[in-house]
């Protein structure tokens, strides 16, 4: 399984803070594309983190079993 | 990497801040402290006033990021100690939600370190804020880049 987490306005939009999906050997960009379609997400509105690290380029990353992916809207700490 | 307590449920009270200061009186190598306090503003947006901000965080990632930021600050500046606290949950306008406390032998180091910490945490740490207006509607806060 892989875990997907949603935060802030994205959790509000998807009405979901966390979900688990069956593992498939997709690239991270393919997974994100699937999620964009599933939830009609605006790609400009979030960053992607893989196992707690921000990812700039999702193209070359193949998902591993038990990865944790997070979709992060703009930060607002401070 | 050691993870220190960062997140506090609710506002950061003036008592908590004064107790933090008092705890350093036994550390006699310290010659200067610097403190940054972030306070929730009652911004007026389209004629509606912000009454509170409800903070959430991606806590696992945020704690790892802050641990890295702490390490970098200790490498860069000659600091004796450093404390970082951020509120989670609903913090009313006028209350303190962010507390950065830096101590060193000399004043020069603490100013630079505080600025680095505040700016880097705002930019790199996954904390999210829902601005709740007085009429209970809301919008999502975005830090100015």
Backbone of each chain as ProteinMPNN parsed JSONL, in Angstrom:
{"seq_chain_A": "XXXXXXXXXXXXXXXXXXXXXXXXXXXXXXXXXXXXXXXXXXXXXXXXXXXXXXXXXXXXXXXXXXXXXXXXXXXXXX", "coords_chain_A": {"N_chain_A": [[0.837, -1.199, 0.0], [0.33, 2.311, -0.562], [0.485, 5.509, 1.012], [-1.481, 8.408, 0.967], [-1.512, 11.776, 1.792], [-3.415, 14.643, 2.654], [-3.545, 18.143, 3.041], [-4.624, 21.17, 4.725], [-6.217, 23.456, 2.578], [-6.444, 21.576, 0.593], [-7.193, 19.198, 1.844], [-9.644, 20.014, 2.643], [-10.86, 20.392, 0.166], [-10.745, 17.805, -1.022], [-12.099, 16.439, 0.835], [-10.909, 14.668, 2.566], [-8.353, 13.497, 4.588], [-6.44, 11.605, 4.582], [-5.548, 8.755, 2.683], [-5.305, 5.318, 1.645], [-3.777, 3.617, -0.963], [-3.746, 0.895, -3.211], [-0.629, -0.572, -3.96], [1.036, 0.328, -6.928], [3.387, 0.106, -9.599], [3.916, 2.921, -10.386], [5.098, 6.097, -11.728], [5.854, 8.948, -9.69], [4.791, 11.246, -10.809], [2.791, 10.216, -12.435], [1.039, 9.189, -10.541], [0.32, 11.569, -9.225], [-0.933, 12.879, -11.303], [-3.153, 11.175, -11.652], [-4.437, 11.707, -9.233], [-5.036, 14.385, -9.524], [-6.947, 14.279, -11.519], [-8.869, 12.655, -10.307], [-9.731, 14.231, -8.143], [-10.107, 16.688, -9.272], [-8.026, 18.69, -9.133], [-6.23, 21.765, -8.947], [-3.19, 22.121, -10.436], [-1.389, 24.147, -9.86], [-1.747, 24.756, -7.274], [-0.508, 23.319, -5.269], [2.284, 21.65, -3.622], [4.343, 18.697, -3.825], [5.195, 16.192, -1.525], [7.428, 13.552, -0.836], [7.769, 10.929, 1.279], [8.258, 12.779, 3.394], [9.873, 14.694, 2.203], [10.18, 17.528, 0.105], [9.401, 17.393, -3.345], [10.746, 18.319, -6.384], [10.746, 17.52, -9.044], [8.693, 15.247, -10.335], [8.834, 13.365, -12.286], [10.889, 11.412, -12.642], [10.727, 9.644, -10.58], [10.027, 6.567, -9.246], [7.39, 4.959, -7.655], [7.63, 3.375, -4.449], [6.896, 0.491, -2.476], [4.935, 1.19, 0.377], [5.461, 3.927, 0.376], [5.039, 7.332, 1.425], [3.044, 9.861, 0.406], [2.495, 13.32, 0.135], [0.223, 15.963, -0.416], [0.692, 19.316, -0.554], [-0.575, 22.401, 0.262], [0.009, 26.042, -0.059], [2.359, 27.243, 2.397], [1.829, 28.506, 5.723], [2.9, 29.178, 8.144], [4.071, 30.878, 11.138]], "CA_chain_A": [[0.0, 0.0, 0.0], [0.969, 3.617, -0.388], [-0.365, 6.433, 1.765], [-1.541, 9.776, 0.434], [-2.038, 12.7, 2.807], [-3.868, 15.943, 2.133], [-3.522, 19.129, 4.126], [-5.171, 22.511, 4.531], [-7.317, 23.619, 1.622], [-6.586, 20.351, -0.213], [-7.996, 18.257, 2.644], [-11.018, 20.535, 2.581], [-11.359, 20.168, -1.187], [-10.924, 16.365, -1.288], [-12.871, 15.909, 1.979], [-10.147, 13.493, 2.95], [-7.022, 13.91, 5.051], [-5.489, 10.523, 4.32], [-6.116, 7.543, 2.078], [-4.311, 4.324, 1.255], [-4.051, 3.039, -2.276], [-2.991, -0.318, -3.506], [0.632, -0.237, -4.62], [1.287, 0.036, -8.352], [4.7, 0.696, -9.915], [3.763, 4.151, -11.172], [5.979, 7.193, -11.316], [5.151, 9.897, -8.822], [4.005, 12.175, -11.64], [1.567, 9.515, -12.876], [0.124, 9.153, -9.393], [-0.201, 12.927, -8.991], [-1.876, 13.129, -12.396], [-4.377, 10.439, -11.307], [-5.117, 12.403, -8.127], [-5.563, 15.644, -10.087], [-8.174, 13.949, -12.248], [-9.85, 12.135, -9.355], [-10.262, 15.291, -7.275], [-10.134, 17.947, -10.032], [-7.126, 19.603, -8.426], [-5.465, 22.746, -9.709], [-1.796, 21.763, -10.177], [-0.607, 25.278, -9.35], [-2.13, 25.067, -5.9], [0.128, 22.49, -4.248], [3.571, 20.986, -3.794], [4.287, 17.276, -3.503], [6.272, 15.666, -0.684], [7.56, 12.096, -0.831], [8.438, 10.517, 2.527], [8.594, 13.976, 4.176], [10.785, 15.616, 1.493], [9.561, 18.154, -1.061], [9.895, 16.885, -4.624], [10.629, 19.34, -7.442], [10.474, 16.881, -10.327], [8.071, 13.949, -10.038], [8.895, 12.506, -13.477], [11.855, 10.305, -12.615], [10.647, 8.893, -9.328], [9.08, 5.439, -9.268], [6.884, 4.716, -6.296], [8.048, 2.169, -3.74], [5.91, -0.001, -1.513], [4.893, 1.918, 1.649], [5.774, 5.357, 0.28], [4.039, 8.291, 1.928], [3.003, 11.035, -0.474], [1.626, 14.358, 0.695], [-0.057, 17.127, -1.257], [0.82, 20.418, 0.406], [-0.899, 23.749, -0.22], [0.992, 27.029, 0.411], [2.624, 27.235, 3.837], [1.305, 29.704, 6.385], [3.379, 29.248, 9.531], [4.685, 32.124, 11.599]], "C_chain_A": [[0.874, 1.252, 0.0], [-0.035, 4.528, 0.31], [-0.305, 7.815, 1.125], [-2.154, 10.659, 1.52], [-2.354, 14.04, 2.16], [-3.942, 16.913, 3.3], [-4.23, 20.414, 3.712], [-6.306, 22.527, 3.528], [-7.504, 22.37, 0.755], [-7.395, 19.297, 0.537], [-9.458, 18.698, 2.619], [-11.65, 20.194, 1.216], [-11.661, 18.679, -1.445], [-11.841, 15.708, -0.248], [-12.227, 14.629, 2.515], [-8.783, 13.977, 3.456], [-5.976, 12.834, 4.774], [-6.209, 9.366, 3.641], [-4.976, 6.598, 1.725], [-4.733, 3.721, -0.065], [-3.197, 1.797, -2.446], [-1.729, 0.057, -4.291], [0.628, -0.641, -6.085], [2.603, 0.702, -8.705], [4.595, 1.909, -10.843], [4.916, 5.092, -10.862], [5.138, 8.123, -10.437], [4.293, 10.848, -9.655], [2.733, 11.507, -12.169], [0.544, 9.455, -11.742], [-0.519, 10.528, -9.18], [-1.221, 13.278, -10.072], [-3.215, 12.426, -12.12], [-5.169, 11.18, -10.228], [-5.734, 13.723, -8.608], [-6.901, 15.39, -10.78], [-9.266, 13.524, -11.255], [-10.516, 13.255, -8.554], [-10.393, 16.652, -7.976], [-9.291, 19.021, -9.345], [-6.463, 20.559, -9.41], [-3.979, 22.508, -9.417], [-0.959, 22.912, -9.622], [-0.807, 25.48, -7.859], [-1.423, 24.221, -4.853], [1.527, 22.028, -4.641], [3.402, 19.53, -3.376], [5.469, 16.93, -2.604], [6.24, 14.148, -0.75], [8.371, 11.722, 0.404], [9.062, 11.715, 3.254], [9.575, 14.916, 3.487], [10.056, 16.202, 0.298], [10.213, 17.631, -2.337], [9.683, 17.974, -5.67], [10.184, 18.687, -8.749], [9.974, 15.45, -10.077], [8.289, 12.922, -11.15], [9.714, 11.23, -13.264], [11.747, 9.43, -11.369], [9.603, 7.788, -9.467], [8.674, 5.128, -7.829], [7.377, 3.38, -5.75], [6.926, 1.771, -2.773], [6.06, 0.778, -0.207], [5.384, 3.359, 1.579], [4.641, 6.184, 0.895], [4.142, 9.556, 1.082], [2.077, 12.057, 0.176], [1.446, 15.47, -0.314], [-0.195, 18.33, -0.33], [0.444, 21.753, -0.243], [0.116, 24.76, 0.326], [1.119, 27.042, 1.941], [2.203, 28.569, 4.461], [1.76, 29.804, 7.833], [3.927, 30.627, 9.867], [3.695, 33.093, 12.178]], "O_chain_A": [[2.001, 1.246, 0.495], [-1.247, 4.336, 0.207], [0.765, 8.321, 0.788], [-3.19, 10.323, 2.093], [-1.661, 14.501, 1.252], [-4.35, 16.55, 4.404], [-4.409, 20.702, 2.529], [-7.237, 21.725, 3.608], [-8.596, 22.131, 0.239], [-8.194, 18.582, -0.068], [-10.375, 17.878, 2.579], [-12.803, 19.77, 1.132], [-12.698, 18.339, -2.014], [-12.296, 14.578, -0.425], [-12.902, 13.659, 2.861], [-8.136, 14.792, 2.798], [-4.778, 13.113, 4.737], [-7.344, 9.04, 3.988], [-3.836, 7.019, 1.53], [-5.894, 3.36, -0.261], [-2.098, 1.676, -1.905], [-1.773, 0.906, -5.18], [0.276, -1.764, -6.446], [2.914, 1.764, -8.166], [5.13, 1.903, -11.952], [5.624, 4.919, -9.87], [3.907, 8.087, -10.443], [3.19, 11.211, -9.245], [1.708, 12.17, -12.329], [-0.654, 9.646, -11.955], [-1.729, 10.641, -8.983], [-2.247, 13.897, -9.791], [-4.28, 13.008, -12.327], [-6.395, 11.272, -10.29], [-6.808, 14.121, -8.158], [-7.849, 16.164, -10.651], [-10.414, 13.961, -11.34], [-11.724, 13.225, -8.319], [-10.748, 17.647, -7.344], [-9.775, 20.106, -9.024], [-6.177, 20.202, -10.553], [-3.545, 22.673, -8.276], [0.068, 22.679, -8.984], [-0.113, 26.288, -7.243], [-1.695, 24.375, -3.662], [1.898, 22.016, -5.814], [2.457, 19.172, -2.674], [6.603, 17.322, -2.879], [5.174, 13.534, -0.724], [9.517, 12.144, 0.557], [10.221, 11.678, 3.669], [10.067, 15.85, 4.12], [9.391, 15.479, -0.444], [11.429, 17.451, -2.396], [8.577, 18.491, -5.823], [9.35, 19.232, -9.471], [10.732, 14.572, -9.666], [7.967, 11.746, -10.981], [9.304, 10.133, -13.643], [12.596, 8.568, -11.14], [8.44, 8.052, -9.77], [9.506, 5.049, -6.926], [7.52, 2.399, -6.479], [6.132, 2.6, -2.326], [7.176, 1.001, 0.262], [5.691, 3.955, 2.611], [3.472, 5.796, 0.885], [5.175, 10.224, 1.046], [1.017, 11.712, 0.698], [2.395, 15.874, -0.986], [-1.059, 18.372, 0.547], [1.091, 22.179, -1.201], [0.998, 24.382, 1.098], [0.14, 26.879, 2.669], [2.22, 29.613, 3.809], [1.095, 30.434, 8.656], [4.209, 31.434, 8.981], [4.076, 34.183, 12.604]]}, "seq_chain_B": "XXXXXXXXXXXXXXXXXXXXXXXXXXXXXXXXXXXXXXXXXXXXXXXXXXXXXXXXXXXXXXXXXXXXXXXXXXXXXXXXXXXXXXXXXXXXXXXXXXXXXXXXXXXXXXXXXXXXXXXXXXXXXXXXXXXXXXXXXXXXXXXXX", "coords_chain_B": {"N_chain_B": [[17.891, 11.812, 14.112], [17.457, 14.132, 16.708], [14.276, 15.024, 17.933], [12.801, 17.925, 19.002], [10.306, 19.291, 21.211], [7.958, 21.153, 19.491], [5.399, 21.836, 18.613], [2.515, 23.27, 20.026], [-0.566, 22.886, 21.509], [-3.04, 25.193, 21.049], [-2.906, 28.746, 22.025], [0.244, 30.443, 22.634], [1.171, 31.19, 25.781], [1.729, 34.265, 27.654], [2.814, 33.587, 30.144], [4.11, 31.127, 29.66], [6.147, 32.04, 28.033], [7.541, 33.774, 29.755], [8.373, 31.954, 31.684], [10.071, 30.405, 30.149], [12.131, 32.228, 29.723], [13.012, 32.573, 32.351], [14.069, 30.061, 32.911], [16.586, 30.164, 31.822], [18.252, 31.522, 33.481], [20.115, 30.174, 34.949], [22.083, 29.577, 33.203], [25.128, 30.55, 32.685], [26.873, 31.291, 30.675], [25.567, 32.657, 28.801], [25.09, 35.767, 27.174], [23.258, 37.252, 25.876], [19.849, 37.353, 24.811], [17.471, 36.76, 22.197], [14.202, 37.333, 21.079], [11.522, 36.316, 19.058], [8.154, 36.953, 18.48], [5.307, 35.741, 17.045], [2.199, 37.043, 16.202], [-1.324, 36.719, 15.949], [-2.971, 38.453, 13.453], [-5.689, 40.744, 13.075], [-6.646, 40.887, 10.27], [-8.298, 42.788, 7.715], [-10.272, 41.719, 5.174], [-11.827, 42.141, 2.175], [-13.845, 43.591, 3.516], [-14.326, 41.934, 5.665], [-13.43, 40.76, 8.893], [-10.621, 39.116, 10.252], [-10.959, 36.758, 12.748], [-9.684, 34.677, 13.988], [-7.006, 32.265, 13.576], [-6.866, 29.009, 12.403], [-4.565, 26.67, 12.939], [-2.88, 24.001, 11.296], [-0.662, 21.206, 10.774], [1.705, 19.314, 8.841], [2.876, 17.177, 10.67], [4.989, 15.25, 11.064], [6.745, 15.729, 8.916], [7.205, 18.457, 9.31], [8.535, 18.527, 11.783], [10.882, 17.213, 11.14], [11.925, 18.998, 9.243], [12.294, 21.274, 10.842], [14.173, 20.318, 12.651], [16.364, 20.055, 10.95], [16.714, 22.739, 10.228], [17.344, 23.849, 12.685], [19.791, 22.563, 13.167], [21.361, 23.605, 11.092], [21.342, 26.308, 11.847], [22.74, 26.201, 14.269], [25.208, 25.429, 13.269], [25.879, 27.657, 11.764], [25.737, 29.971, 13.327], [27.05, 31.27, 16.417], [25.708, 29.916, 18.884], [24.175, 29.501, 22.101], [21.788, 28.356, 23.013], [18.554, 27.391, 21.637], [15.157, 27.794, 20.991], [12.108, 26.765, 19.617], [8.763, 27.288, 19.025], [5.477, 26.52, 17.914], [2.07, 27.239, 17.502], [-0.765, 25.006, 17.331], [-4.126, 24.491, 16.186], [-6.991, 26.585, 17.034], [-6.284, 29.932, 17.08], [-6.817, 32.996, 18.519], [-7.225, 36.386, 17.255], [-4.665, 38.589, 18.199], [-3.493, 36.859, 19.952], [-0.537, 34.89, 20.738], [1.197, 32.926, 18.4], [3.588, 31.909, 17.563], [6.86, 31.369, 18.575], [10.09, 32.173, 18.888], [13.218, 31.704, 20.267], [16.34, 32.668, 21.025], [19.645, 32.254, 22.19], [22.874, 33.526, 23.083], [26.446, 34.134, 23.521], [26.951, 36.724, 22.708], [25.376, 39.715, 21.391], [25.251, 40.148, 18.588], [25.122, 37.714, 17.184], [22.619, 36.641, 17.894], [20.66, 38.255, 16.711], [20.973, 37.851, 13.942], [20.61, 35.075, 13.789], [17.971, 34.744, 14.671], [16.514, 36.037, 12.666], [17.139, 34.428, 10.487], [15.998, 31.976, 11.335], [13.233, 32.584, 11.656], [12.494, 33.414, 9.055], [13.152, 31.133, 7.525], [11.628, 29.093, 8.633], [9.025, 30.015, 8.119], [9.041, 29.821, 5.367], [9.751, 27.13, 4.707], [8.512, 25.158, 6.278], [5.917, 22.832, 6.664], [3.217, 24.151, 7.562], [-0.131, 25.053, 8.005], [-2.711, 27.492, 7.602], [-5.934, 28.394, 8.512], [-7.82, 31.116, 7.985], [-10.19, 32.444, 9.982], [-13.106, 34.213, 9.731], [-15.033, 36.857, 11.365], [-17.685, 36.289, 10.823], [-17.74, 33.57, 10.683], [-17.149, 32.461, 8.188], [-14.414, 31.409, 6.031], [-10.953, 31.686, 4.853], [-7.965, 30.465, 3.204], [-4.784, 30.957, 4.514], [-1.835, 32.349, 3.085], [1.639, 32.516, 3.135], [3.459, 35.458, 2.421], [5.677, 35.597, -0.283]], "CA_chain_B": [[17.965, 13.216, 14.525], [16.605, 14.359, 17.882], [13.174, 15.943, 17.658], [12.383, 18.645, 20.198], [8.91, 19.748, 21.186], [7.75, 22.388, 18.742], [3.989, 22.193, 18.491], [1.763, 23.464, 21.26], [-2.003, 23.01, 21.224], [-3.564, 26.466, 21.554], [-2.03, 29.921, 21.997], [1.429, 30.441, 23.497], [0.783, 32.18, 26.795], [2.814, 35.094, 28.209], [3.449, 32.836, 31.241], [5.023, 30.144, 29.069], [7.303, 32.794, 27.532], [8.34, 34.264, 30.883], [9.02, 30.791, 32.311], [11.204, 30.034, 29.28], [13.222, 33.174, 30.016], [13.515, 32.294, 33.711], [14.861, 28.815, 32.896], [17.944, 30.421, 31.323], [19.041, 32.294, 34.45], [21.209, 29.342, 35.467], [23.094, 29.362, 32.146], [25.901, 31.785, 32.864], [27.681, 31.674, 29.504], [24.719, 33.47, 27.916], [25.172, 37.217, 27.373], [22.138, 37.929, 25.208], [18.744, 36.575, 24.236], [16.584, 37.481, 21.29], [12.911, 36.641, 21.01], [10.527, 36.742, 18.08], [6.809, 36.457, 18.789], [4.322, 35.943, 15.988], [0.866, 37.278, 16.785], [-2.391, 36.64, 14.933], [-3.489, 39.78, 13.079], [-7.102, 40.825, 12.659], [-6.668, 41.489, 8.923], [-9.622, 43.011, 7.12], [-10.222, 41.273, 3.78], [-13.157, 42.333, 1.574], [-14.739, 44.088, 4.585], [-14.525, 40.946, 6.728], [-12.293, 40.807, 9.808], [-10.136, 37.821, 10.73], [-11.152, 36.61, 14.196], [-8.761, 33.655, 14.496], [-6.417, 31.367, 12.575], [-6.816, 27.606, 12.835], [-3.33, 26.118, 12.379], [-2.618, 22.56, 11.238], [0.676, 20.965, 10.223], [2.142, 17.96, 8.494], [3.78, 17.231, 11.826], [6.213, 14.453, 10.896], [7.655, 16.45, 8.011], [7.546, 19.747, 9.928], [9.543, 18.313, 12.835], [12.161, 16.911, 10.459], [12.419, 20.252, 8.654], [12.756, 22.167, 11.91], [15.42, 19.744, 13.175], [17.422, 20.436, 9.987], [16.913, 24.19, 10.319], [18.069, 24.051, 13.963], [21.176, 22.11, 12.985], [22.019, 24.602, 10.235], [21.522, 27.538, 12.631], [23.834, 25.962, 15.221], [26.466, 25.418, 12.501], [26.17, 28.966, 11.17], [25.842, 31.033, 14.346], [27.619, 30.804, 17.687], [24.553, 30.006, 19.791], [24.172, 28.657, 23.3], [20.587, 27.531, 22.857], [17.558, 27.81, 20.656], [13.858, 27.154, 21.211], [11.132, 27.119, 18.576], [7.423, 26.754, 19.325], [4.401, 27.015, 17.048], [0.743, 26.77, 17.932], [-1.729, 24.32, 16.476], [-5.494, 24.756, 16.649], [-7.578, 27.899, 16.754], [-5.628, 30.992, 17.846], [-7.585, 34.216, 18.288], [-6.471, 37.608, 16.944], [-4.032, 39.158, 19.384], [-2.765, 35.835, 20.703], [0.772, 34.521, 20.189], [1.166, 31.603, 17.758], [4.936, 31.519, 17.106], [7.812, 31.837, 19.596], [11.47, 31.778, 18.589], [13.994, 32.2, 21.407], [17.721, 32.334, 20.703], [20.573, 32.79, 23.194], [24.287, 33.432, 22.707], [27.335, 34.966, 24.348], [26.961, 38.111, 22.246], [24.12, 40.132, 20.759], [25.275, 40.123, 17.123], [24.719, 36.39, 16.692], [21.197, 36.322, 18.107], [19.802, 38.96, 15.733], [21.066, 37.164, 12.644], [20.031, 33.726, 13.906], [16.502, 34.858, 14.773], [15.988, 36.372, 11.344], [17.263, 33.206, 9.673], [15.029, 30.969, 11.788], [11.849, 33.008, 11.369], [12.261, 33.397, 7.606], [13.248, 29.777, 6.975], [10.473, 28.314, 9.107], [7.847, 30.454, 7.369], [9.157, 29.397, 3.962], [10.011, 25.704, 4.438], [7.892, 24.192, 7.19], [4.519, 22.655, 6.244], [2.186, 24.563, 8.527], [-1.226, 25.618, 7.22], [-3.533, 28.355, 8.449], [-7.278, 28.751, 8.021], [-8.233, 32.392, 8.592], [-11.629, 32.387, 10.26], [-13.641, 35.569, 9.881], [-16.005, 37.027, 12.461], [-18.984, 35.691, 10.457], [-17.524, 32.114, 10.603], [-16.613, 32.015, 6.897], [-12.958, 31.327, 6.151], [-10.096, 31.546, 3.676], [-6.696, 29.837, 3.586], [-3.682, 31.921, 4.584], [-0.613, 32.028, 2.334], [2.726, 33.432, 3.484], [3.97, 36.274, 1.316], [7.007, 35.058, -0.627]], "C_chain_B": [[16.981, 13.461, 15.68], [15.497, 15.37, 17.542], [12.732, 16.597, 18.953], [10.906, 19.001, 20.08], [8.831, 21.084, 20.453], [6.287, 22.807, 18.832], [3.283, 22.205, 19.842], [0.303, 23.636, 20.865], [-2.506, 24.296, 21.855], [-2.513, 27.567, 21.532], [-0.835, 29.726, 22.929], [1.232, 31.562, 24.514], [1.979, 33.021, 27.219], [3.526, 34.386, 29.369], [4.471, 31.844, 30.721], [6.312, 30.846, 28.624], [8.165, 33.252, 28.709], [9.032, 33.11, 31.61], [10.217, 30.318, 31.477], [12.397, 30.951, 29.54], [13.849, 32.821, 31.368], [14.414, 31.059, 33.737], [16.311, 29.047, 32.481], [18.815, 31.178, 32.336], [20.203, 31.495, 35.035], [22.306, 29.104, 34.427], [23.965, 30.615, 32.032], [26.858, 32.113, 31.733], [26.882, 32.571, 28.561], [24.888, 34.948, 28.249], [24.021, 37.952, 26.723], [21.11, 36.949, 24.689], [18.08, 37.423, 23.164], [15.342, 36.635, 21.107], [12.096, 37.21, 19.864], [9.193, 36.128, 18.473], [5.901, 36.768, 17.607], [2.94, 36.029, 16.617], [-0.178, 37.26, 15.672], [-2.998, 38.03, 14.719], [-4.963, 39.686, 12.714], [-7.16, 41.536, 11.314], [-8.114, 41.717, 8.481], [-9.51, 42.706, 5.627], [-11.638, 41.332, 3.216], [-14.2, 42.649, 2.654], [-15.053, 43.059, 5.667], [-13.261, 40.871, 7.579], [-11.922, 39.405, 10.273], [-10.273, 37.783, 12.263], [-10.134, 35.639, 14.794], [-8.114, 32.951, 13.312], [-6.374, 29.966, 13.178], [-5.611, 26.963, 12.146], [-3.342, 24.595, 12.405], [-1.215, 22.392, 10.648], [0.792, 19.524, 9.771], [3.268, 17.693, 9.499], [5.071, 16.45, 11.623], [7.235, 15.2, 10.034], [8.116, 17.758, 8.656], [8.639, 19.572, 10.98], [10.904, 17.965, 12.224], [12.773, 18.175, 9.862], [12.998, 21.159, 9.73], [14.052, 21.634, 12.528], [16.599, 20.1, 12.258], [17.753, 21.918, 10.093], [17.693, 24.534, 11.598], [19.554, 23.714, 13.8], [21.974, 23.13, 12.169], [22.292, 25.879, 11.032], [22.655, 27.369, 13.646], [25.189, 25.941, 14.513], [26.88, 26.829, 12.094], [26.45, 30.044, 12.223], [26.363, 30.434, 15.642], [26.552, 30.945, 18.784], [24.726, 29.081, 20.989], [22.935, 27.766, 23.298], [19.532, 28.205, 21.998], [16.251, 27.071, 20.941], [12.872, 27.679, 20.168], [9.802, 26.469, 18.956], [6.422, 27.346, 18.335], [3.083, 26.413, 17.529], [0.072, 25.926, 16.865], [-3.12, 24.596, 17.052], [-5.86, 26.215, 16.435], [-6.988, 28.968, 17.685], [-6.318, 32.311, 17.499], [-6.674, 35.401, 17.948], [-5.922, 38.187, 18.247], [-3.259, 38.143, 20.21], [-1.463, 35.466, 19.97], [0.702, 33.087, 19.648], [2.559, 31.083, 17.41], [5.949, 32.165, 18.049], [9.185, 31.272, 19.252], [12.367, 32.473, 19.605], [15.436, 31.71, 21.235], [18.65, 33.0, 21.721], [22.015, 32.536, 22.759], [25.131, 34.219, 23.7], [27.141, 36.435, 24.004], [25.719, 38.432, 21.419], [24.107, 39.936, 19.239], [24.724, 38.795, 16.571], [23.203, 36.171, 16.799], [20.271, 37.042, 17.13], [19.777, 38.196, 14.412], [20.392, 35.799, 12.703], [18.504, 33.788, 13.949], [15.895, 35.128, 13.399], [16.024, 35.138, 10.422], [16.17, 32.198, 10.056], [13.601, 31.345, 11.391], [11.572, 32.891, 9.872], [12.237, 31.978, 7.051], [12.064, 28.929, 7.41], [9.219, 28.713, 8.318], [7.851, 29.888, 5.95], [9.115, 27.873, 3.79], [9.229, 24.705, 5.282], [6.392, 24.078, 6.876], [3.506, 22.869, 7.375], [1.133, 25.315, 7.71], [-2.151, 26.411, 8.143], [-4.863, 28.681, 7.793], [-7.688, 30.028, 8.744], [-9.751, 32.378, 8.736], [-12.124, 33.812, 10.521], [-14.692, 35.607, 10.99], [-17.355, 36.399, 12.134], [-18.883, 34.17, 10.24], [-17.212, 31.578, 9.207], [-15.089, 31.964, 7.035], [-12.259, 31.415, 4.805], [-8.765, 30.969, 4.16], [-5.566, 30.845, 3.461], [-2.502, 31.41, 3.746], [0.461, 33.008, 2.752], [3.195, 34.167, 2.24], [5.391, 35.821, 1.019], [8.035, 36.167, -0.718]], "O_chain_B": [[15.824, 13.044, 15.625], [15.749, 16.418, 16.948], [12.333, 15.912, 19.896], [10.338, 19.01, 18.989], [9.56, 22.024, 20.771], [5.972, 23.969, 19.091], [3.428, 21.301, 20.666], [-0.022, 24.438, 19.989], [-2.409, 24.47, 23.07], [-1.385, 27.361, 21.084], [-0.893, 28.95, 23.883], [1.139, 32.735, 24.151], [3.117, 32.557, 27.157], [4.729, 34.573, 29.551], [5.568, 31.727, 31.268], [7.413, 30.328, 28.809], [9.389, 33.129, 28.663], [10.151, 33.267, 32.099], [11.236, 29.889, 32.018], [13.54, 30.495, 29.573], [15.072, 32.777, 31.501], [15.393, 31.008, 34.481], [17.173, 28.213, 32.759], [19.988, 31.441, 32.069], [21.159, 32.071, 35.553], [23.336, 28.503, 34.733], [23.6, 31.595, 31.383], [27.585, 33.104, 31.808], [27.437, 33.17, 27.64], [24.841, 35.35, 29.412], [23.816, 39.138, 26.979], [21.44, 35.869, 24.198], [18.121, 38.652, 23.216], [15.402, 35.411, 20.995], [11.986, 38.426, 19.709], [9.108, 34.934, 18.762], [5.748, 37.926, 17.22], [2.561, 35.203, 17.448], [0.081, 37.743, 14.57], [-3.466, 38.683, 15.653], [-5.423, 38.704, 12.133], [-7.662, 42.657, 11.221], [-9.018, 40.954, 8.821], [-8.749, 43.352, 4.907], [-12.54, 40.659, 3.714], [-15.279, 42.058, 2.696], [-15.939, 43.276, 6.493], [-12.15, 40.913, 7.05], [-12.786, 38.608, 10.639], [-9.77, 38.657, 12.968], [-9.765, 35.761, 15.962], [-8.606, 33.028, 12.186], [-5.911, 29.765, 14.301], [-5.622, 26.737, 10.936], [-3.752, 23.976, 13.387], [-0.654, 23.334, 10.089], [0.081, 18.639, 10.248], [4.442, 17.943, 9.225], [6.145, 16.938, 11.975], [8.415, 15.291, 10.372], [9.288, 18.122, 8.556], [9.564, 20.381, 11.057], [11.946, 18.377, 12.735], [13.98, 18.4, 9.959], [14.067, 21.743, 9.55], [14.931, 22.416, 12.888], [17.692, 20.408, 12.732], [18.92, 22.308, 10.052], [18.577, 25.39, 11.593], [20.437, 24.458, 14.226], [23.107, 23.471, 12.509], [23.366, 26.468, 10.902], [23.442, 28.292, 13.858], [26.195, 26.376, 15.074], [28.065, 27.162, 12.078], [27.296, 30.916, 12.024], [26.151, 29.256, 15.932], [26.501, 31.943, 19.503], [25.343, 28.021, 20.893], [23.026, 26.565, 23.55], [19.603, 29.393, 21.682], [16.25, 25.852, 21.113], [12.818, 28.875, 19.882], [9.727, 25.26, 19.179], [6.509, 28.518, 17.968], [3.006, 25.244, 17.907], [0.301, 26.099, 15.668], [-3.273, 24.892, 18.237], [-5.158, 26.97, 15.762], [-7.165, 28.92, 18.902], [-6.392, 32.695, 16.332], [-5.497, 35.413, 18.31], [-6.623, 38.262, 19.256], [-2.46, 38.515, 21.069], [-1.313, 35.694, 18.77], [0.226, 32.17, 20.318], [2.697, 29.93, 17.001], [5.896, 33.371, 18.29], [9.414, 30.064, 19.314], [12.286, 33.688, 19.783], [15.714, 30.512, 21.29], [18.463, 34.166, 22.071], [22.341, 31.508, 22.164], [24.609, 34.882, 24.597], [27.161, 37.294, 24.886], [25.097, 37.548, 20.831], [23.072, 39.595, 18.667], [23.958, 38.78, 15.608], [22.587, 35.589, 15.906], [19.223, 36.513, 16.759], [18.717, 37.93, 13.844], [19.683, 35.412, 11.773], [17.829, 32.967, 13.328], [14.891, 34.524, 13.02], [15.075, 34.855, 9.69], [15.502, 31.641, 9.185], [12.858, 30.523, 10.856], [10.549, 32.341, 9.464], [11.402, 31.652, 6.207], [11.555, 28.127, 6.626], [8.445, 27.852, 7.9], [6.808, 29.525, 5.407], [8.513, 27.375, 2.838], [9.287, 23.506, 5.012], [5.683, 25.083, 6.826], [3.027, 21.939, 8.023], [1.467, 26.112, 6.834], [-2.348, 26.055, 9.304], [-4.914, 29.178, 6.668], [-7.882, 30.029, 9.96], [-10.49, 32.31, 7.753], [-11.628, 34.511, 11.404], [-15.166, 34.582, 11.479], [-18.097, 36.017, 13.039], [-19.796, 33.552, 9.693], [-17.027, 30.372, 9.042], [-14.538, 32.42, 8.037], [-12.878, 31.243, 3.755], [-8.468, 30.978, 5.355], [-5.413, 31.502, 2.431], [-2.215, 30.213, 3.706], [0.229, 34.216, 2.731], [3.314, 33.589, 1.159], [6.21, 35.674, 1.926], [9.205, 35.904, -0.997]]}, "name": "protein", "num_of_chains": 2, "seq": "XXXXXXXXXXXXXXXXXXXXXXXXXXXXXXXXXXXXXXXXXXXXXXXXXXXXXXXXXXXXXXXXXXXXXXXXXXXXXXXXXXXXXXXXXXXXXXXXXXXXXXXXXXXXXXXXXXXXXXXXXXXXXXXXXXXXXXXXXXXXXXXXXXXXXXXXXXXXXXXXXXXXXXXXXXXXXXXXXXXXXXXXXXXXXXXXXXXXXXXXXXXXXXXXXXXXXXXXXXXXXXX"}
